[in-house]
Amino acid sequence: MPEPKPLSPRRRVLTAGAALATLPLPGRAASEPLAETTHGRLRGTAGQGVLAFKGVPYAASPTGAGRFGPPGALAPWAGERRAGTHGASAPQLRGAGLPVFAYTDPVAEQSEDCLTLAIYTPGLRDGRRRPILVWLHGGAWSSGAGTAPVLDGSALAREQDVVVVAVNHRLNLFGFLQAEGLPPGAGNNGVLDMVAALRWVRDNAEAFGGDPGCVTIFGQSGGAAKVSAMMAAPAARGLFHRAIMQSGSGALRLATPEDAARAAHGLLAEFELRPADAARLRDIPADRLLAAMAKVVAANGGANNFRPVLDGVVFHRHPFDTEAPEAARDVPLLVGSAETEVTFYLAPDRANFSISAEQLRARVRRFLRLDAEATEHVLAGYRAALPTASPSDLLVAICSDQNYRMGMIQAAELQAGAGGAPAWLYLFTWRSPAMGGLLRTPHTAELPFVFGNLESAAEFTGAGPELLAVRSRMMALWANFARTGRPQAPDVPNWPPYEAGRRPTMLLGSDARLAQDPGGTEREAMRGVPRFEYGHPVTFTRD
């Protein structure tokens, strides 16, 4: 297949000009474009060749009687609806994070009225049919929003001539509470929200210069788990055509009905309610529900089972457990992880980077849920592969692999072996200079480059001479995968689809190079270790 050519600077100028040419309306400033949607007119904003529409509703507000119900039909509105500011983040609990990772923090206030989109496009009904990339945000099903600074889709839309859409949806107990007193499927309402968003995108794609037949869903961390779940959801079939999973943790399996029942029982017990009375939770303020949920999660060792459930209604199988999802058999998959994911979690305590061999052994045994003999087998394999690594280096390698990389390899292997669409595997290896280089390539490291928003993450990315090249490469790879179903960029060597024999993996760092089964010794050492699930507590950050 011929490699798509990047837009020339002149073409980019022409594209921006075409976008602005679609803004008629005498008496209106050019910075206020008007889009005609299936439910009414939206008044957005324009700047630097990009049109933005924010806080766009895609379903009815899930408040009042709508709490714990499926996403309702959106009522049309009369006249123009302002779409210049982001919609609310879903209700959530968030701890204090390190300033170096502030680029991932939601910026909007929280509200249950959160079923909204942000849309970024170079043009409206300008005769072009652009690929659409729909972002499903991270946060482990419990936190986050599509409106964090690093997720602004303007640069990606402008420079790659694509439409970028970010979805907000219900999280934690509001999106994933399964109890007998609630409607069937209530344990997967957050997933049904995303299905409703994709239907809205399909129905309105052409109004925003997009192609409804060329939709890619992509997400990082919990967002990758959302992509995985959508691939297994029959209701989402046909609503997207490519998928990108970045650093998915616990992305292979859903909560079991027993997991969901225990979580619901714990929450109801906080309010002295029986399962049949779960509907009475609609009358309790959101902040009290969140506080009660925190107690339930803490009592479960930090494992959060307010997440999608294998309920026999919305889901009939796990996404990538023993086989790839049949519903997405023909969907090309780009999947990968960052080289040292867990430094993101270890960074708050610098003592984590100088642990002893005994601390390493205890943490690995507890996190991998192994006995002493199996733990020693894993440690021996990693020491053989990394003979000069310190105990802390080994902790980072083992826990990064268990929490993220092994699951992403499994997803690639199962998709590739299903006999349908191919999969491509990558490992992001660019290293951050932040904290004296301690972080290396942590969780979220690729986000500033994929979205092209280095400024929002300047403390993390620094000012190295390679940054613009890494940025251009990552944006082009993601956009061209959305456009053609193959990850291609001008400075990336030929990238063959994944297959279990050679295990080709693209190493994406300061440059791009293809490797065959990188980390193969470590992968073999982890053979037989049960894959990480969200129901497993994260215990490697402490003794």
C-alpha positions in Angstrom: 0.0 0.0 0.0 1.5 3.4 -0.9 2.5 5.5 2.0 0.3 8.6 2.5 2.1 11.9 2.0 2.0 14.4 4.9 0.2 17.7 4.2 2.5 20.4 2.9 2.6 23.8 4.6 0.7 25.3 1.7 -1.9 22.5 1.8 -2.4 23.2 5.5 -3.0 26.8 4.8 -5.5 26.0 2.1 -7.2 23.5 4.5 -7.5 26.2 7.2 -8.8 28.6 4.6 -11.4 26.1 3.4 -12.5 25.7 7.0 -13.0 29.4 7.6 -14.8 29.7 4.2 -17.5 27.5 5.7 -18.5 30.1 8.2 -21.2 32.3 6.5 -23.6 34.2 8.7 -23.3 37.9 8.1 -22.9 39.9 11.3 -21.1 37.0 13.1 -17.4 37.0 13.8 -15.4 34.5 11.9 -14.5 33.0 15.3 -18.0 31.7 15.8 -18.8 28.9 13.3 -22.2 27.4 13.1 -22.8 23.6 12.7 -26.1 22.0 11.8 -26.6 18.7 13.8 -29.5 16.3 14.0 -30.7 17.9 17.2 -30.1 21.6 16.4 -27.6 24.3 15.6 -24.3 24.6 17.5 -22.3 27.8 17.7 -18.6 27.0 18.3 -15.3 28.8 18.1 -12.5 29.1 15.5 -8.8 29.8 15.8 -5.6 28.9 14.0 -7.3 26.8 11.3 -9.4 24.7 13.7 -13.1 24.9 14.6 -14.0 23.7 18.1 -17.4 22.7 19.5 -17.3 21.9 23.2 -19.9 20.7 25.8 -22.0 19.2 23.0 -24.7 16.9 24.4 -25.1 13.4 22.9 -27.7 12.0 25.2 -30.2 13.2 27.8 -28.9 14.4 31.1 -28.6 11.3 33.5 -29.8 13.2 36.5 -32.8 12.9 38.9 -34.8 9.9 37.7 -32.2 9.3 35.0 -29.5 8.4 37.6 -28.6 4.7 37.1 -30.7 4.5 33.9 -29.5 4.0 30.4 -28.6 7.0 28.4 -31.8 8.7 27.2 -32.7 10.2 23.9 -31.5 13.7 23.4 -34.3 16.2 22.9 -33.8 18.7 20.0 -33.3 22.4 20.9 -34.6 25.5 19.2 -32.3 28.2 17.9 -28.6 28.1 18.5 -26.8 26.3 21.3 -23.5 27.8 22.5 -20.6 25.3 22.3 -17.7 27.4 23.4 -16.8 25.8 26.7 -16.2 22.3 27.9 -18.9 20.2 29.5 -18.7 19.0 33.1 -16.4 16.2 34.2 -18.3 13.2 35.6 -18.5 13.0 39.4 -15.3 11.4 40.8 -12.8 11.3 43.6 -9.3 12.4 42.8 -6.2 12.4 44.9 -3.4 15.0 44.7 -1.0 14.2 41.9 2.5 15.3 41.1 2.7 18.7 39.3 4.8 17.1 36.6 1.7 15.1 35.5 -0.8 17.9 35.8 -1.3 17.9 32.1 -3.7 14.9 32.6 -5.9 16.6 35.2 -9.5 17.5 34.2 -10.2 21.3 34.0 -14.0 21.4 34.1 -16.2 21.3 37.2 -17.9 18.0 38.1 -21.6 17.3 37.5 -23.8 14.3 36.8 -24.9 16.2 33.7 -21.8 15.1 31.9 -22.8 13.3 28.7 -21.0 15.7 26.3 -18.4 15.7 23.5 -15.7 18.1 22.5 -15.2 18.2 18.7 -12.2 19.6 16.8 -12.2 19.9 13.0 -10.5 21.8 10.2 -13.8 22.4 8.3 -17.6 22.0 8.2 -19.3 20.5 5.2 -16.4 21.6 3.0 -16.5 18.6 0.6 -13.9 16.6 2.6 -14.5 13.3 4.4 -11.9 13.2 7.1 -11.0 10.3 9.4 -12.6 10.7 12.8 -10.6 9.8 16.0 -12.8 9.4 19.0 -10.9 9.7 22.3 -12.0 7.6 25.3 -10.2 9.1 28.3 -8.2 7.3 31.0 -8.8 7.0 34.7 -9.5 3.3 35.4 -13.3 3.6 34.9 -13.4 5.8 37.9 -11.9 9.2 37.2 -10.6 11.5 34.4 -12.2 13.5 31.6 -11.7 14.1 27.9 -11.0 17.8 28.6 -7.6 17.6 30.3 -5.1 20.2 28.7 -3.0 17.6 27.0 -6.1 16.1 25.2 -7.0 19.2 23.3 -7.5 17.9 19.8 -6.8 21.2 17.9 -3.2 20.4 16.8 -3.9 16.8 15.8 -7.0 18.0 13.8 -5.2 20.9 12.1 -1.8 19.2 11.2 -3.2 15.8 10.2 -6.5 16.9 8.6 -8.7 14.7 10.8 -11.7 15.2 13.1 -11.0 14.6 16.8 -13.8 13.9 19.3 -13.4 13.5 23.0 -16.1 11.8 25.1 -17.2 12.4 28.6 -19.4 9.7 30.2 -20.5 8.3 33.5 -17.8 6.8 35.8 -17.5 4.7 38.9 -20.7 4.0 40.8 -22.8 6.3 38.5 -21.8 4.4 35.5 -21.2 0.9 36.8 -23.5 0.0 39.7 -25.2 -3.4 39.2 -27.9 -4.2 41.7 -31.3 -6.0 41.5 -33.3 -2.9 42.2 -31.9 -1.1 39.1 -32.7 -1.6 35.3 -31.0 -4.5 33.4 -27.7 -3.4 32.1 -27.2 -0.7 34.8 -23.8 -2.1 35.6 -22.6 -1.0 32.2 -24.3 2.4 31.8 -20.9 4.0 31.3 -20.3 1.7 28.3 -23.8 2.5 26.9 -23.0 6.2 27.2 -20.0 5.6 24.9 -22.2 3.7 22.5 -24.6 6.6 22.4 -21.7 9.0 21.8 -20.5 6.9 18.8 -24.0 6.8 17.4 -24.1 10.6 17.7 -20.8 10.8 15.9 -22.0 8.5 13.1 -25.2 10.6 12.6 -23.4 14.0 12.7 -20.0 13.2 11.1 -20.6 14.9 7.8 -21.7 18.1 9.6 -18.2 18.4 11.0 -16.3 17.4 7.8 -15.9 13.8 8.9 -16.4 10.4 7.4 -18.9 8.2 9.3 -17.4 5.2 7.6 -13.9 5.9 8.9 -14.1 6.1 12.7 -11.2 5.2 15.0 -11.6 4.8 18.8 -8.5 5.3 20.8 -7.6 5.6 24.5 -4.8 5.3 27.0 -4.8 3.5 30.3 -8.4 3.2 31.4 -9.2 4.6 28.0 -7.5 1.5 26.4 -9.6 -0.7 28.6 -12.7 1.2 27.3 -11.5 0.5 23.7 -11.1 -3.1 24.6 -14.6 -3.2 26.1 -16.2 -1.5 23.1 -14.6 -4.1 20.8 -16.5 -6.7 22.8 -19.8 -4.9 23.1 -22.3 -6.0 20.4 -24.1 -2.7 20.6 -21.0 -0.9 19.4 -20.5 -3.1 16.4 -20.2 -1.1 13.2 -19.8 2.2 15.0 -16.0 2.2 14.6 -13.6 0.8 12.1 -10.2 0.9 13.7 -9.0 0.8 17.4 -5.9 2.0 19.3 -5.1 0.7 22.8 -2.4 2.7 24.6 -1.1 1.2 27.9 -4.2 -0.7 28.8 -4.2 -2.0 32.3 -6.8 -4.7 33.2 -8.1 -4.4 29.6 -8.6 -8.1 29.1 -11.4 -9.0 31.4 -14.5 -7.4 32.9 -15.8 -7.6 36.4 -17.6 -10.8 37.2 -21.2 -10.7 38.4 -19.9 -11.7 41.8 -17.4 -8.8 41.8 -20.2 -6.4 40.9 -22.6 -7.8 43.5 -20.0 -7.5 46.3 -19.3 -3.9 45.3 -23.0 -3.0 45.2 -23.7 -4.8 48.5 -20.9 -2.8 50.2 -22.3 0.5 48.9 -25.9 -0.3 49.9 -24.8 -1.4 53.3 -23.3 2.1 53.9 -26.8 3.4 53.6 -28.5 0.4 55.3 -30.3 -0.5 52.1 -31.2 -3.9 50.6 -30.3 -4.8 47.0 -34.0 -4.5 46.0 -34.0 -0.9 47.4 -31.1 0.2 45.2 -33.3 2.7 43.4 -33.4 4.8 46.6 -29.8 5.7 45.9 -31.2 8.2 43.4 -32.2 10.4 46.3 -28.7 10.5 48.0 -26.4 13.4 47.1 -23.5 12.6 44.8 -20.8 13.5 47.3 -22.2 11.2 49.9 -22.3 8.3 47.3 -18.7 9.0 46.4 -17.6 9.0 50.0 -19.3 5.7 50.6 -17.8 4.2 47.5 -14.3 5.2 48.7 -15.0 3.2 51.9 -16.0 0.1 49.9 -13.0 0.3 47.6 -10.7 0.7 50.7 -12.3 -2.3 52.4 -11.5 -4.3 49.2 -7.8 -3.5 49.5 -8.0 -0.7 47.0 -9.4 -2.8 44.2 -12.3 -1.0 42.5 -15.1 -3.2 41.1 -17.4 -0.3 40.1 -16.5 -1.1 36.4 -18.0 -2.9 33.4 -19.5 -6.3 34.3 -20.0 -9.5 32.3 -23.8 -9.2 32.8 -25.2 -11.2 30.0 -27.1 -8.1 28.8 -24.5 -5.6 27.5 -21.6 -8.1 27.5 -21.7 -11.8 26.8 -17.9 -12.4 27.0 -14.7 -10.8 28.2 -12.8 -8.7 25.6 -9.4 -10.3 25.3 -9.3 -13.2 27.8 -8.8 -16.4 25.8 -9.8 -15.1 22.3 -10.2 -11.8 20.5 -13.8 -10.3 20.5 -15.8 -11.6 17.6 -17.7 -8.3 17.4 -14.5 -6.6 16.3 -12.8 -9.4 14.3 -12.4 -7.1 11.3 -11.2 -4.0 13.1 -7.4 -3.3 12.7 -5.8 -2.8 16.1 -2.8 -0.7 17.1 -1.7 -1.6 20.6 1.3 -0.9 22.9 2.7 0.5 26.1 5.4 2.7 27.6 8.7 1.2 28.6 8.7 2.1 32.3 5.0 2.6 33.0 5.0 2.3 36.8 7.5 5.1 37.5 4.3 7.2 37.2 3.2 5.5 40.5 6.5 5.2 42.2 7.5 8.9 41.6 5.8 10.4 44.7 8.3 8.6 47.0 11.9 8.7 45.8 12.7 5.9 48.2 11.0 3.6 45.7 14.0 4.1 43.5 16.5 2.8 46.0 14.9 -0.4 47.4 16.8 -3.5 48.6 16.7 -6.9 47.1 14.5 -8.2 49.9 12.0 -5.3 49.3 12.0 -6.2 45.6 11.2 -9.8 46.4 8.4 -9.0 48.8 6.8 -6.4 46.5 7.0 -8.6 43.4 5.6 -11.6 45.3 2.6 -9.6 46.6 1.8 -7.8 43.4 2.1 -10.8 41.1 0.2 -12.9 43.6 2.7 -15.7 43.5 4.3 -18.1 46.0 7.9 -17.9 46.9 9.1 -20.4 44.2 7.3 -18.8 41.4 8.5 -15.4 42.5 12.1 -16.6 42.4 11.5 -17.9 38.9 10.3 -14.5 37.6 13.2 -12.7 39.4 15.8 -15.0 37.9 14.4 -14.5 34.4 14.6 -10.7 34.7 18.1 -10.8 36.3 19.3 -12.9 33.3 17.8 -10.4 30.9 18.9 -7.3 32.8 22.2 -8.3 34.6 23.2 -4.7 35.6 19.7 -3.7 36.8 19.3 -2.5 40.4 16.5 -3.9 42.6 14.5 -0.8 41.8 15.1 -1.2 38.1 13.9 -4.7 38.3 10.8 -3.6 40.2 10.0 -1.1 37.5 10.5 -3.7 34.7 8.5 -6.5 36.3 5.6 -4.3 37.4 5.4 -2.3 34.2 5.2 -5.6 32.3 2.6 -7.1 34.6 0.5 -4.0 34.9 0.5 -3.1 31.2 2.8 -4.6 28.6 1.9 -8.3 29.0 -1.8 -7.5 28.6 -1.1 -5.4 25.5 1.0 -8.3 24.0 -1.9 -10.7 24.7 -4.4 -8.4 23.0 -2.2 -8.1 19.9 -1.5 -11.8 19.8 -5.2 -12.8 20.1 -6.3 -10.2 17.5 -3.6 -11.3 15.1 -4.5 -14.9 15.5 -8.2 -14.5 15.0 -7.8 -14.5 11.2 -9.5 -11.2 10.6 -8.0 -7.7 10.7 -4.3 -7.4 11.7 -2.7 -5.9 14.8 0.4 -3.8 15.2 2.5 -3.7 18.4 4.6 -0.8 19.7 6.7 0.1 22.7 7.1 3.8 23.5 10.7 4.4 24.6 11.3 8.2 24.6 12.6 9.2 28.0 11.6 12.3 30.0 14.3 14.5 31.6 11.9 15.4 34.4 12.9 14.7 38.0 16.5 14.3 36.9 15.6 11.5 34.5 14.1 9.4 37.2 10.8 8.9 35.4 12.3 7.6 32.2 9.2 6.6 30.1 6.2 6.6 32.6 2.5 6.0 32.1 1.0 8.8 30.0 4.4 9.7 28.4 3.1 9.5 24.8 0.0 11.7 25.3 1.8 15.1 24.7 3.2 13.7 21.5 0.1 12.0 20.1 -2.0 15.1 20.6 0.8 17.5 19.7 0.5 19.5 23.0 4.0 19.7 24.3 3.4 23.1 25.8 0.8 21.7 28.2 3.3 19.2 29.5 6.5 21.3 29.3 7.7 20.4 32.8 7.5 16.7 31.8 8.8 16.9 28.2 11.6 19.4 28.8 13.1 21.1 25.7 15.2 18.4 24.0 16.1 18.8 20.3 14.2 15.6 19.4 10.8 16.7 20.7 9.4 18.1 17.5 10.4 15.0 15.5 8.8 12.6 18.1 5.7 14.8 18.1 5.4 14.7 14.3 6.0 11.0 14.1 3.5 10.0 16.7 0.8 12.3 15.3 1.3 11.0 11.8 1.3 7.4 12.9 -2.0 7.7 14.7 -3.6 9.8 12.0 -2.5 7.5 9.2 -3.6 4.4 11.0 -7.0 6.1 11.4 -7.0 7.0 7.7 -5.7 3.7 6.2 -5.8 1.0 8.8 -2.0 0.9 8.8 0.5 2.8 11.1 2.7 4.8 8.7 4.9 7.9 8.9 7.7 9.3 6.7 10.5 8.5 9.1 9.2 5.1 10.3 10.6 1.9 8.7 8.2 -0.7 7.3 6.1 -2.0 10.1 4.7 -5.5 9.6 1.6 -6.7 11.4 2.1 -8.6 14.6 2.4 -12.4 14.5 3.4 -14.8 17.2 6.4 -16.2 15.4 8.7 -13.1 15.1 6.6 -10.8 17.3 7.6 -7.6 15.4 7.4 -4.5 17.6 8.1 -0.9 16.7 10.2 0.9 19.2 9.1 4.5 19.2 11.5 6.8 21.0 13.8 9.6 19.8 13.8 7.6 16.5 11.7 4.6 15.3 13.1 1.2 14.7 11.7 -2.3 14.4 12.7 -5.1 16.8 11.8 -8.7 16.9 10.3 -9.8 20.2 12.0 -7.2 22.4 12.0 -8.3 26.0 11.5 -11.9 25.0 13.4 -13.3 27.9 11.3 -11.3 30.3 8.1 -12.3 28.5 9.0 -16.0 29.0 9.7 -15.4 32.7 6.2 -14.1 33.0 4.6 -17.1 31.3 2.0 -18.6 33.5 1.6 -15.4 35.7 -2.1 -14.5 35.7 -2.7 -11.2 33.9 -3.4 -8.1 35.9 -7.1 -7.2 36.4 -8.7 -4.1 37.9 -9.9 -6.4 40.6 -6.2 -6.9 41.7 -5.0 -4.1 44.0 -1.8 -2.2 43.0 0.6 -3.0 45.8 4.1 -2.5 44.4 4.4 1.1 45.6 4.9 0.2 49.3 6.6 -2.4 51.5 
